[in-house]
Amino acid sequence: MMEDLIAFLGNVKSNPRLRSFNEDQTKMGIVLPILRRVGWDTENVDEVSPEFSVESRRVDYALRVNNRSVVFVEAKRPGEDLVNHEEQLLDYSFRQAVDISVLTNGITWAFYLPRADGDWKSRRAYTIDIIEQEVTSVASKFFDLLSKKDVESGKAHERAEELRKTKVKEKTIQEALPEAWNRLIEEPDSLLVDLLAETAERIRGYKPEPASVMGFLKQHEAQFLLLPVEEREGPKKPPVAPRPENELPNDKKISQDELIPHIIRVLKKHGGQARKQEVENEIFNTFKGVFSHAWYQEHVSWGVPRWQHNLAWAKERAKKRGLIKWPSDSRRGYWALTEKGRSFD
């Protein structure tokens, strides 16, 4: 069975017509053949139930064991953005107490644990990409997470949970490290100050006073701070940009704290929430005369200009003050006010 699946996946991967498939072709030409090769009887509608009714909706396939739905599979056409469909699938999967949900466009297969803790995004356990990943590895993961034998025994659910926990741990670490670094920059620890002073002494022979080190860190804070994960854009490594010859005078700069009331104003104008880009556009237009200056246009972090970097950090400050919701509590790509933020004057 493994060899048969590997051969099938190889043919899918090399099919020049793959990306032109419609939804029905995806189901008939990719989804059902894979289910069949991992042990499901696709001709038995009591086992692989198509157009399965869930309240007032339907899911493309319900994989059933002993008259109970254990896996929901929702299929879209290749190229379809799966993120747009995950909330609906996971919502009715959760309410039907399904163990595993699968969302696929034929090429990408996203495996979810609907009853896991956290927001919808954190419930994604693993993602298979038939085009990008090695065929043998893909086939092995299909058997691990979707084979009838392992779904029946509960092993598929256990493996998916292990993968999800590993993913959550890695994500937590990746989010914690930039935050830890930023705290050291915003509120320098004496160890950091001493380390910087001692290194400067080894290079030049003179040891700067702690006040000088603190001043240096404060002066270049915008360049040192890393954007939060959810605010990062552009290339994974920030480009090296030349320092503008004429830095903007301090009395012309707009602090991150000064930007907070303007973020609140824009969000209130949009009913309490707005897309990140809408907020950026409106605030840029408000301060266009200042933000157009070369100093504010310089790229300082993750490929974004200084004005956008400072605005993202103003939003972070507002979030920590309880004025703006955390990403897990708001719509993807949106900034949203909390109740405290709505009453902010």
Sine and cosine of phi, psi and omega as CSV:
sin_phi,cos_phi,sin_psi,cos_psi,sin_omega,cos_omega
0.00,0.00,-0.62,0.78,0.01,-1.00
-0.90,0.44,-0.70,0.72,0.00,-1.00
-0.89,0.46,-0.62,0.78,0.01,-1.00
-0.90,0.43,-0.67,0.74,0.01,-1.00
-0.92,0.39,-0.66,0.75,0.02,-1.00
-0.87,0.50,-0.69,0.72,0.01,-1.00
-0.90,0.45,-0.68,0.73,0.00,-1.00
-0.89,0.46,-0.72,0.69,-0.01,-1.00
-0.89,0.45,-0.58,0.81,0.06,-1.00
-0.89,0.46,-0.64,0.77,0.03,-1.00
-0.92,0.38,-0.64,0.77,0.04,-1.00
-0.88,0.48,-0.72,0.70,-0.06,-1.00
-0.88,0.48,-0.55,0.83,-0.06,-1.00
-0.99,-0.11,0.05,1.00,-0.04,-1.00
-0.97,0.26,0.91,-0.42,-0.04,-1.00
-0.93,0.36,-0.30,0.95,-0.02,-1.00
-1.00,-0.03,-0.03,1.00,-0.15,-0.99
-0.80,0.60,-0.75,0.66,-0.11,-0.99
-0.96,0.29,-0.17,0.99,0.03,-1.00
-0.99,-0.12,0.01,1.00,0.01,-1.00
-0.88,0.48,0.57,-0.82,0.18,-0.98
-1.00,-0.03,-0.07,-1.00,-0.09,-1.00
-0.90,0.43,-0.68,0.73,-0.01,-1.00
-0.91,0.41,-0.64,0.77,0.04,-1.00
-0.90,0.43,-0.58,0.82,0.05,-1.00
-0.89,0.45,-0.69,0.72,-0.01,-1.00
-0.91,0.42,-0.75,0.66,-0.09,-1.00
-0.96,0.26,-0.60,0.80,-0.12,-0.99
-1.00,-0.05,-0.29,0.96,-0.06,-1.00
-0.78,-0.63,-0.82,0.57,-0.15,-0.99
-0.90,0.44,-0.83,0.56,-0.04,-1.00
-0.89,0.46,-0.67,0.74,0.05,-1.00
-0.87,0.49,-0.59,0.81,0.03,-1.00
-0.93,0.36,-0.71,0.71,0.03,-1.00
-0.85,0.53,-0.65,0.76,-0.01,-1.00
-0.91,0.42,-0.64,0.77,-0.05,-1.00
-0.97,0.25,-0.27,0.96,0.08,-1.00
-0.98,-0.22,0.30,0.95,0.22,-0.98
0.95,-0.30,-0.02,1.00,-0.01,-1.00
-1.00,0.05,0.64,-0.77,0.03,-1.00
-1.00,0.09,1.00,-0.05,-0.09,-1.00
-0.95,0.32,-0.16,0.99,0.05,-1.00
-1.00,-0.07,-0.11,0.99,0.02,-1.00
-0.98,-0.18,0.96,-0.27,-0.08,-1.00
-0.94,0.33,-0.23,0.97,0.09,-1.00
-0.99,0.14,-0.24,0.97,0.01,-1.00
-0.96,-0.28,-0.71,0.71,0.11,-0.99
-0.89,-0.47,1.00,-0.07,-0.15,-0.99
-1.00,-0.07,0.93,-0.37,-0.01,-1.00
-0.98,0.18,0.45,-0.89,0.02,-1.00
0.75,0.67,0.77,0.64,-0.08,-1.00
-0.96,0.29,0.80,-0.61,-0.05,-1.00
-0.96,0.26,0.77,-0.63,0.08,-1.00
-0.76,-0.65,0.98,-0.18,-0.10,-0.99
0.83,0.56,-0.87,-0.50,-0.02,-1.00
-1.00,-0.10,0.15,0.99,-0.06,-1.00
-0.86,-0.50,0.01,-1.00,0.05,-1.00
-0.69,-0.73,0.61,-0.79,0.11,-0.99
-0.94,-0.33,0.58,-0.81,-0.12,-0.99
-0.83,0.56,-0.74,0.67,0.01,-1.00
-0.60,-0.80,0.70,-0.71,0.17,-0.99
-0.92,-0.38,0.85,-0.53,0.08,-1.00
-1.00,-0.01,0.84,-0.54,-0.19,-0.98
-0.86,-0.51,0.62,-0.78,0.06,-1.00
-0.75,-0.66,0.83,-0.56,-0.01,-1.00
0.80,0.60,0.72,0.69,0.04,-1.00
0.90,0.43,0.34,0.94,0.06,-1.00
-0.83,-0.56,0.71,-0.70,0.05,-1.00
-0.97,0.26,0.85,-0.53,-0.02,-1.00
-0.93,-0.37,-0.41,0.91,0.03,-1.00
-0.66,-0.75,0.72,-0.69,0.17,-0.99
-0.96,-0.29,0.69,-0.72,0.05,-1.00
-0.83,-0.56,0.85,-0.53,0.04,-1.00
-0.91,-0.42,0.80,-0.60,-0.09,-1.00
-0.90,-0.45,0.67,-0.74,0.07,-1.00
-0.82,-0.57,0.09,-1.00,0.01,-1.00
-0.98,0.21,0.40,-0.92,0.05,-1.00
-0.84,0.54,0.65,-0.76,-0.02,-1.00
1.00,-0.06,-0.27,0.96,0.01,-1.00
-0.93,0.36,0.70,-0.72,0.03,-1.00
-0.97,0.24,0.93,-0.37,-0.10,-1.00
-0.92,0.38,-0.46,0.89,-0.04,-1.00
-0.84,0.54,-0.54,0.84,-0.03,-1.00
-0.93,0.38,-0.22,0.97,-0.10,-1.00
-0.89,-0.46,-0.13,0.99,-0.13,-0.99
-0.93,0.36,-0.60,0.80,-0.06,-1.00
-0.90,0.44,-0.67,0.74,-0.01,-1.00
-0.91,0.42,-0.73,0.69,-0.01,-1.00
-0.88,0.47,-0.72,0.69,-0.05,-1.00
-0.94,0.33,-0.49,0.87,0.02,-1.00
-0.90,0.45,-0.79,0.61,-0.01,-1.00
-0.98,0.19,-0.33,0.95,0.14,-0.99
-0.93,0.38,-0.66,0.75,0.02,-1.00
-0.89,0.46,-0.71,0.71,-0.06,-1.00
-0.95,0.32,-0.38,0.92,0.04,-1.00
-1.00,-0.08,0.08,1.00,0.03,-1.00
0.84,0.55,0.64,0.77,0.03,-1.00
-0.98,0.19,0.63,-0.78,-0.07,-1.00
-0.95,0.31,-0.72,0.70,-0.08,-1.00
-0.71,-0.70,0.66,-0.75,0.12,-0.99
-0.88,-0.48,0.61,-0.79,-0.01,-1.00
-0.81,-0.59,0.79,-0.62,0.05,-1.00
-0.87,-0.50,0.84,-0.55,-0.09,-1.00
-0.63,-0.78,0.50,-0.87,0.19,-0.98
-0.92,-0.39,0.38,0.93,0.00,-1.00
1.00,-0.04,-0.65,0.76,0.00,-1.00
-1.00,-0.06,-0.80,0.60,0.03,-1.00
-0.99,-0.11,0.72,-0.69,0.02,-1.00
-0.83,-0.56,0.92,-0.39,0.00,-1.00
-0.98,-0.22,0.82,-0.57,-0.02,-1.00
-0.97,-0.24,0.78,-0.62,-0.05,-1.00
-0.84,-0.54,0.42,-0.91,0.17,-0.99
-0.93,-0.38,1.00,-0.09,-0.14,-0.99
-0.86,0.51,-0.47,0.88,-0.08,-1.00
-0.99,-0.16,0.20,0.98,0.04,-1.00
-0.97,0.25,0.24,-0.97,0.01,-1.00
-0.97,0.24,0.34,-0.94,0.09,-1.00
0.99,-0.11,-0.02,-1.00,0.00,-1.00
-0.96,0.27,0.09,-1.00,-0.06,-1.00
-0.84,0.54,-0.70,0.72,-0.07,-1.00
-0.87,0.49,-0.62,0.78,-0.03,-1.00
-0.96,0.28,-0.17,0.99,0.01,-1.00
-1.00,0.03,-0.04,1.00,0.08,-1.00
-0.97,0.25,0.86,-0.51,-0.07,-1.00
-1.00,0.01,-0.62,0.78,-0.09,-1.00
-0.32,-0.95,0.47,-0.88,0.04,-1.00
-0.77,-0.63,0.80,-0.60,0.09,-1.00
-0.98,-0.20,0.69,-0.72,0.13,-0.99
-0.82,-0.57,0.95,-0.30,-0.10,-1.00
-0.88,0.47,-0.56,0.83,-0.04,-1.00
-0.97,0.23,-0.74,0.67,-0.15,-0.99
-0.99,0.12,-0.52,0.85,-0.10,-0.99
-1.00,-0.05,0.38,-0.93,-0.03,-1.00
-0.92,0.38,0.70,-0.72,-0.18,-0.98
-0.86,0.51,-0.70,0.71,-0.02,-1.00
-0.89,0.45,-0.65,0.76,0.03,-1.00
-0.91,0.42,-0.66,0.75,0.03,-1.00
-0.88,0.47,-0.72,0.69,0.00,-1.00
-0.87,0.49,-0.67,0.74,0.00,-1.00
-0.89,0.46,-0.66,0.75,0.00,-1.00
-0.93,0.37,-0.60,0.80,0.06,-1.00
-0.86,0.51,-0.69,0.73,0.02,-1.00
-0.93,0.38,-0.64,0.77,-0.02,-1.00
-0.89,0.45,-0.63,0.77,-0.17,-0.99
-0.96,-0.29,-0.24,0.97,-0.13,-0.99
-0.71,-0.70,-0.07,1.00,-0.02,-1.00
-0.91,0.41,0.59,-0.81,-0.01,-1.00
-0.85,0.53,-0.69,0.73,-0.05,-1.00
-0.86,0.51,-0.71,0.70,-0.06,-1.00
-0.99,0.17,-0.44,0.90,0.11,-0.99
-0.93,0.38,-0.70,0.71,0.01,-1.00
-0.87,0.49,-0.67,0.75,-0.07,-1.00
-0.98,0.18,-0.25,0.97,-0.04,-1.00
1.00,-0.03,-0.08,1.00,-0.01,-1.00
-0.91,0.41,-0.57,0.82,0.00,-1.00
-0.88,0.47,-0.69,0.73,0.02,-1.00
-0.90,0.44,-0.66,0.75,0.01,-1.00
-0.89,0.45,-0.68,0.74,0.00,-1.00
-0.91,0.41,-0.67,0.74,0.01,-1.00
-0.88,0.47,-0.63,0.78,0.01,-1.00
-0.92,0.40,-0.64,0.77,0.04,-1.00
-0.89,0.45,-0.68,0.73,0.02,-1.00
-0.90,0.43,-0.65,0.76,0.00,-1.00
-0.91,0.42,-0.69,0.72,-0.01,-1.00
-0.89,0.45,-0.64,0.77,0.05,-1.00
-0.89,0.45,-0.68,0.73,0.00,-1.00
-0.90,0.44,-0.69,0.72,0.01,-1.00
-0.89,0.45,-0.67,0.74,0.01,-1.00
-0.88,0.47,-0.73,0.69,0.00,-1.00
-0.89,0.46,-0.67,0.74,0.00,-1.00
-0.89,0.45,-0.67,0.74,0.00,-1.00
-0.88,0.48,-0.68,0.74,0.01,-1.00
-0.90,0.43,-0.71,0.70,-0.02,-1.00
-0.89,0.45,-0.50,0.86,0.05,-1.00
-0.99,0.16,-0.55,0.84,-0.07,-1.00
-0.95,0.31,-0.62,0.79,-0.07,-1.00
-0.89,0.46,-0.75,0.66,0.07,-1.00
-0.88,0.48,-0.62,0.79,0.00,-1.00
-0.91,0.42,-0.67,0.75,0.03,-1.00
-0.89,0.46,-0.68,0.73,0.03,-1.00
-0.88,0.48,-0.72,0.69,-0.02,-1.00
-0.88,0.48,-0.61,0.79,0.03,-1.00
-0.90,0.43,-0.62,0.79,0.04,-1.00
-0.90,0.44,-0.56,0.83,-0.01,-1.00
-0.98,0.22,-0.70,0.72,-0.04,-1.00
-0.95,0.32,-0.61,0.79,0.00,-1.00
-0.77,-0.64,0.97,0.23,-0.15,-0.99
-0.83,0.56,0.78,-0.63,0.08,-1.00
-0.97,0.24,0.50,-0.86,-0.02,-1.00
-0.86,0.51,-0.53,0.85,0.03,-1.00
-0.90,0.44,-0.65,0.76,0.02,-1.00
-0.91,0.40,-0.69,0.72,0.00,-1.00
-0.88,0.48,-0.71,0.71,0.00,-1.00
-0.90,0.43,-0.67,0.74,-0.01,-1.00
-0.88,0.47,-0.70,0.72,-0.01,-1.00
-0.91,0.41,-0.67,0.75,0.00,-1.00
-0.90,0.43,-0.68,0.73,-0.01,-1.00
-0.92,0.39,-0.60,0.80,0.03,-1.00
-0.92,0.40,-0.66,0.75,0.04,-1.00
-0.89,0.46,-0.61,0.79,0.00,-1.00
-0.91,0.41,-0.64,0.77,0.01,-1.00
-0.91,0.42,-0.53,0.85,-0.05,-1.00
-0.98,0.19,-0.69,0.73,-0.13,-0.99
-0.90,-0.44,-0.18,0.98,0.04,-1.00
1.00,-0.04,-0.18,0.98,0.03,-1.00
-0.89,-0.47,0.70,-0.71,0.00,-1.00
-0.99,-0.13,0.87,-0.48,0.00,-1.00
-0.94,0.34,0.46,-0.89,0.07,-1.00
-0.94,0.34,0.47,-0.88,0.03,-1.00
-0.80,0.61,-0.60,0.80,0.00,-1.00
-0.89,0.45,-0.60,0.80,0.02,-1.00
-0.92,0.40,-0.65,0.76,0.03,-1.00
-0.90,0.44,-0.70,0.71,0.01,-1.00
-0.88,0.48,-0.66,0.75,0.02,-1.00
-0.90,0.43,-0.65,0.76,0.04,-1.00
-0.88,0.48,-0.73,0.69,-0.01,-1.00
-0.89,0.45,-0.65,0.76,0.00,-1.00
-0.92,0.38,-0.65,0.76,-0.04,-1.00
-0.89,0.46,-0.60,0.80,-0.07,-1.00
-0.95,-0.30,0.33,0.94,-0.08,-1.00
-0.81,0.59,-0.69,0.72,-0.06,-1.00
-0.87,0.49,-0.54,0.84,0.01,-1.00
-0.98,0.20,-0.50,0.87,-0.06,-1.00
-0.99,0.13,-0.51,0.86,-0.07,-1.00
-0.93,0.37,0.64,-0.77,0.06,-1.00
-0.99,-0.17,0.67,-0.74,0.03,-1.00
-0.92,0.39,0.56,-0.83,0.13,-0.99
-0.84,0.54,0.45,-0.89,-0.07,-1.00
-0.80,0.60,-0.72,0.70,-0.10,-0.99
-0.95,0.32,-0.21,0.98,-0.02,-1.00
-0.98,-0.20,-0.03,1.00,-0.09,-1.00
-0.97,0.25,0.63,-0.78,0.05,-1.00
-0.67,-0.74,0.14,-0.99,0.12,-0.99
0.97,0.26,-0.33,-0.95,-0.06,-1.00
-0.91,0.41,0.38,-0.93,-0.02,-1.00
-0.93,0.36,-0.46,0.89,0.07,-1.00
-0.91,-0.40,0.78,-0.62,-0.05,-1.00
-0.91,0.41,0.64,-0.76,0.04,-1.00
-0.94,0.34,0.47,-0.88,0.06,-1.00
-1.00,0.06,0.90,-0.43,-0.04,-1.00
-0.95,-0.30,0.61,-0.79,0.04,-1.00
-0.93,0.38,0.53,-0.85,0.03,-1.00
-0.96,0.27,0.81,-0.59,0.03,-1.00
-0.85,0.52,0.60,-0.80,-0.04,-1.00
-0.91,0.41,-0.65,0.76,-0.06,-1.00
-0.94,-0.33,0.99,-0.12,0.03,-1.00
-0.95,0.31,0.57,-0.82,-0.01,-1.00
-0.91,0.41,0.71,-0.70,0.04,-1.00
-0.87,0.50,0.51,-0.86,-0.05,-1.00
-0.85,0.53,-0.60,0.80,-0.04,-1.00
-0.95,0.30,-0.14,0.99,0.04,-1.00
-0.98,-0.18,-0.21,0.98,-0.03,-1.00
-0.98,0.22,0.44,-0.90,0.03,-1.00
-0.93,-0.38,0.87,-0.50,-0.05,-1.00
-0.96,0.29,0.31,-0.95,0.03,-1.00
-0.89,0.46,-0.62,0.78,0.02,-1.00
-0.90,0.43,-0.57,0.82,0.03,-1.00
-0.93,0.37,-0.41,0.91,-0.01,-1.00
-0.98,0.20,-0.39,0.92,-0.09,-1.00
-0.84,0.54,-0.76,0.66,0.01,-1.00
-0.87,0.50,-0.51,0.86,0.01,-1.00
-0.96,0.29,-0.59,0.81,0.10,-1.00
-0.89,0.46,-0.72,0.70,0.02,-1.00
-0.86,0.51,-0.69,0.73,-0.02,-1.00
-0.87,0.49,-0.71,0.70,-0.02,-1.00
-0.90,0.43,-0.69,0.73,-0.01,-1.00
-0.91,0.41,-0.63,0.77,0.06,-1.00
-0.89,0.46,-0.65,0.76,0.02,-1.00
-0.86,0.51,-0.54,0.84,-0.02,-1.00
-0.99,-0.11,0.32,0.95,0.06,-1.00
0.99,0.11,0.28,0.96,0.05,-1.00
0.95,-0.30,-0.22,0.98,0.05,-1.00
-0.44,-0.90,0.46,-0.89,0.00,-1.00
-0.35,-0.94,0.38,-0.92,0.06,-1.00
-0.91,0.42,0.55,-0.84,0.00,-1.00
-0.79,0.61,-0.69,0.72,-0.05,-1.00
-0.92,0.40,-0.56,0.83,0.04,-1.00
-0.90,0.44,-0.68,0.73,0.03,-1.00
-0.89,0.46,-0.73,0.68,-0.01,-1.00
-0.86,0.51,-0.71,0.70,-0.04,-1.00
-0.88,0.47,-0.70,0.71,-0.05,-1.00
-0.93,0.36,-0.63,0.78,0.00,-1.00
-0.96,0.28,-0.58,0.82,0.08,-1.00
-0.87,0.49,-0.70,0.72,0.00,-1.00
-0.90,0.44,-0.55,0.83,0.04,-1.00
-0.90,0.44,-0.64,0.77,-0.06,-1.00
-0.92,-0.40,0.50,0.86,-0.10,-0.99
-0.82,0.57,-0.65,0.76,-0.03,-1.00
-0.88,0.47,-0.55,0.83,0.00,-1.00
-1.00,0.03,-0.72,0.69,-0.08,-1.00
-0.94,0.35,-0.25,0.97,0.04,-1.00
-0.99,0.17,-0.20,0.98,0.01,-1.00
-0.89,0.45,0.55,-0.84,-0.06,-1.00
-0.84,0.55,-0.56,0.83,-0.02,-1.00
-0.90,0.43,-0.62,0.79,0.02,-1.00
-0.98,0.18,-0.32,0.95,0.01,-1.00
-1.00,0.04,-0.20,0.98,0.00,-1.00
-0.90,0.43,0.69,-0.72,0.05,-1.00
-0.98,0.21,0.84,-0.54,-0.09,-1.00
-0.88,-0.47,-0.37,0.93,-0.05,-1.00
-0.37,-0.93,0.82,-0.57,0.08,-1.00
0.81,0.59,0.57,0.82,0.12,-0.99
0.97,0.24,0.28,0.96,0.02,-1.00
-0.92,-0.38,0.51,-0.86,0.02,-1.00
-0.93,0.36,0.35,-0.94,-0.09,-1.00
-0.85,0.53,-0.63,0.77,-0.04,-1.00
-0.89,0.45,-0.63,0.77,-0.01,-1.00
-0.95,0.31,-0.62,0.78,0.07,-1.00
-0.87,0.50,-0.73,0.68,0.00,-1.00
-0.91,0.42,-0.59,0.81,0.02,-1.00
-0.91,0.41,-0.65,0.76,0.03,-1.00
-0.89,0.46,-0.63,0.78,0.01,-1.00
-0.96,0.27,-0.49,0.87,0.12,-0.99
-0.90,0.44,-0.64,0.77,0.06,-1.00
-0.90,0.45,-0.64,0.77,0.03,-1.00
-0.89,0.45,-0.66,0.75,0.03,-1.00
-0.89,0.45,-0.66,0.75,0.03,-1.00
-0.91,0.42,-0.58,0.81,0.02,-1.00
-0.91,0.42,-0.69,0.72,0.00,-1.00
-0.92,0.39,-0.42,0.91,0.05,-1.00
-1.00,0.08,0.00,1.00,0.03,-1.00
0.99,0.14,0.31,0.95,-0.03,-1.00
-1.00,-0.04,-0.47,0.88,-0.04,-1.00
-0.81,-0.58,0.63,-0.77,-0.05,-1.00
-0.93,0.36,0.47,-0.88,0.13,-0.99
-0.95,0.31,0.45,-0.89,-0.05,-1.00
-0.80,0.60,-0.59,0.81,-0.02,-1.00
-0.93,0.37,-0.27,0.96,-0.02,-1.00
-0.96,-0.26,0.07,1.00,-0.02,-1.00
-0.76,-0.64,0.18,-0.98,0.01,-1.00
-0.93,0.38,0.53,-0.85,-0.04,-1.00
-0.87,0.49,0.80,-0.61,0.03,-1.00
1.00,0.09,0.07,1.00,-0.03,-1.00
-0.93,-0.38,0.50,-0.87,0.24,-0.97
-0.97,-0.24,0.72,-0.69,-0.09,-1.00
-0.69,-0.73,0.58,-0.81,0.01,-1.00
-0.99,0.17,0.56,-0.83,0.20,-0.98
-1.00,0.10,0.07,-1.00,0.08,-1.00
-0.88,0.47,-0.61,0.79,0.07,-1.00
-0.89,0.45,-0.64,0.77,0.01,-1.00
-0.92,0.40,-0.60,0.80,-0.01,-1.00
-0.91,0.42,-0.50,0.87,-0.01,-1.00
-1.00,-0.08,0.04,1.00,0.01,-1.00
-0.91,0.41,0.75,-0.67,-0.03,-1.00
-0.93,-0.37,0.00,0.00,0.00,0.00
